[in-house]
Amino acid sequence: MKALLVVMVAGTIVTAEAWAHGSEVPGNDTILRTCSPVARYKALNVTRYQPACVISLRHPIEGIVECALRDATLLKIAQPDVEVPDIKDEIDRLAAEGESPVIRYKASLARQVYENPKWFAPLAQADFFTAEEAFAAVAHQLERTLLAARQ
């Protein structure tokens, strides 16, 4: 008997079997699966995504909050002109009041992306497979931008 594993982050579901077999999603599908390429965020239906992301940003499990922060950050990188005030409000709250230093730091990085999306335009061509890779790239890009501004 096969075991079924379902991953749910920000209201998005994918079975491990479908993910492992690389099942393709039709081009007009706007479902975001965890560890999606940045290109998927460009096609994301923000109206449908925002409420689920806010729920995940408020979740008591730190790992879910981190994944939601990653997804929200990559959404803004992929769609710099998108306005998602509910997500931005939660990011601001987490940056100030997050449960752990890790959450506060990652939320602070996400806040920089939301406040200065043009600074992070070079990341729109990259793909990140973990939250750590995404946030390390954001931190590196932020550092490069701020250091270049001083010269």
C-alpha positions as CSV (number, residue, x, y, z in Angstrom):
1,M,0.0,0.0,0.0
2,K,1.4,3.4,-1.0
3,A,1.6,6.1,1.6
4,L,0.3,9.5,0.5
5,L,2.1,12.6,1.5
6,V,0.5,15.9,1.0
7,V,2.4,19.2,1.4
8,M,0.3,22.3,2.2
9,V,1.9,25.7,2.4
10,A,-0.1,28.9,1.9
11,G,-3.2,27.0,1.0
12,T,-1.4,25.1,-1.8
13,I,-1.5,21.3,-2.1
14,V,0.7,18.9,-4.0
15,T,1.1,15.2,-3.5
16,A,4.7,14.0,-3.1
17,E,4.1,11.4,-5.9
18,A,3.1,14.1,-8.4
19,W,6.0,16.3,-7.3
20,A,8.5,13.5,-7.5
21,H,7.4,12.6,-11.0
22,G,7.6,16.2,-12.1
23,S,4.0,16.3,-13.3
24,E,3.5,19.4,-15.3
25,V,0.8,21.9,-14.7
26,P,-1.0,23.4,-17.7
27,G,0.3,26.9,-18.5
28,N,-2.9,28.6,-17.4
29,D,-2.9,27.0,-14.0
30,T,-2.1,29.5,-11.3
31,I,-1.5,27.1,-8.5
32,L,1.7,27.7,-6.5
33,R,3.4,24.6,-5.2
34,T,6.0,24.7,-2.6
35,C,9.5,25.1,-4.0
36,S,8.1,26.5,-7.2
37,P,10.4,28.3,-9.8
38,V,10.2,32.0,-9.8
39,A,8.5,31.8,-13.2
40,R,5.5,30.3,-11.4
41,Y,5.2,33.4,-9.2
42,K,4.9,35.5,-12.3
43,A,1.7,33.8,-13.3
44,L,0.3,33.5,-9.8
45,N,-3.3,34.7,-9.3
46,V,-2.6,37.2,-6.5
47,T,-6.2,37.7,-5.6
48,R,-6.7,34.0,-4.9
49,Y,-3.3,33.6,-3.2
50,Q,-3.3,36.6,-0.8
51,P,-5.8,35.2,1.8
52,A,-4.1,31.8,2.0
53,C,-0.7,33.5,2.3
54,V,-1.9,35.6,5.2
55,I,-3.2,32.5,7.0
56,S,0.2,30.9,6.6
57,L,2.0,34.0,7.8
58,R,-0.1,33.8,11.0
59,H,0.4,30.1,11.5
60,P,1.8,28.9,14.9
61,I,4.3,26.5,13.2
62,E,7.5,28.4,12.4
63,G,8.4,26.4,9.4
64,I,5.1,27.3,7.7
65,V,5.6,30.9,8.5
66,E,9.1,30.7,6.9
67,C,7.8,29.1,3.8
68,A,5.0,31.7,3.5
69,L,7.6,34.5,3.9
70,R,9.7,32.9,1.1
71,D,6.6,32.6,-1.1
72,A,5.5,36.2,-0.4
73,T,9.1,37.5,-1.0
74,L,9.4,35.6,-4.3
75,L,5.9,36.8,-5.4
76,K,7.1,40.5,-5.0
77,I,10.3,39.7,-6.8
78,A,8.4,38.1,-9.7
79,Q,5.7,40.7,-9.8
80,P,7.3,44.0,-8.4
81,D,4.2,46.1,-9.2
82,V,1.7,43.9,-7.5
83,E,-0.1,45.4,-4.5
84,V,-0.9,42.9,-1.7
85,P,-1.5,45.1,1.4
86,D,-2.7,42.2,3.6
87,I,0.5,40.3,3.0
88,K,2.6,43.4,3.5
89,D,0.9,44.2,6.8
90,E,1.7,40.6,8.1
91,I,5.3,40.9,7.0
92,D,5.6,44.2,8.9
93,R,4.0,42.6,11.9
94,L,6.4,39.6,11.8
95,A,9.4,41.9,11.4
96,A,8.5,43.6,14.6
97,E,6.8,40.9,16.6
98,G,7.8,37.5,15.1
99,E,8.1,34.6,17.5
100,S,11.8,34.1,16.9
101,P,14.8,36.0,15.7
102,V,14.8,33.9,12.6
103,I,11.3,34.9,11.7
104,R,12.0,38.6,12.5
105,Y,15.1,38.6,10.3
106,K,13.4,36.9,7.3
107,A,10.4,39.2,7.7
108,S,12.8,42.1,7.7
109,L,14.4,40.9,4.5
110,A,10.9,40.4,3.0
111,R,10.0,43.9,4.1
112,Q,13.0,45.3,2.2
113,V,11.8,43.5,-1.0
114,Y,8.3,44.9,-0.6
115,E,9.5,48.5,0.1
116,N,12.2,48.4,-2.7
117,P,11.3,45.8,-5.3
118,K,13.5,47.3,-8.0
119,W,16.6,46.5,-5.9
120,F,15.8,42.8,-6.2
121,A,15.0,42.7,-10.0
122,P,18.2,40.6,-10.7
123,L,16.7,37.8,-8.6
124,A,13.6,37.5,-10.9
125,Q,15.7,35.1,-13.2
126,A,16.8,32.8,-10.4
127,D,15.2,29.7,-8.9
128,F,15.5,28.8,-5.2
129,F,14.6,25.4,-3.8
130,T,14.7,26.3,-0.1
131,A,13.8,29.3,2.0
132,E,17.4,29.6,3.1
133,E,18.6,29.9,-0.5
134,A,16.0,32.5,-1.3
135,F,16.7,34.6,1.8
136,A,20.5,34.3,1.4
137,A,20.1,35.7,-2.1
138,V,17.9,38.5,-0.9
139,A,20.3,39.4,1.8
140,H,23.3,39.3,-0.6
141,Q,21.4,41.5,-3.1
142,L,20.4,43.9,-0.4
143,E,24.0,44.1,0.8
144,R,25.3,44.7,-2.7
145,T,22.7,47.4,-3.4
146,L,23.4,49.2,-0.1
147,L,27.2,49.0,-0.4
148,A,27.0,50.3,-4.0
149,A,24.9,53.2,-2.9
150,R,27.7,54.3,-0.5
151,Q,30.3,54.6,-3.2
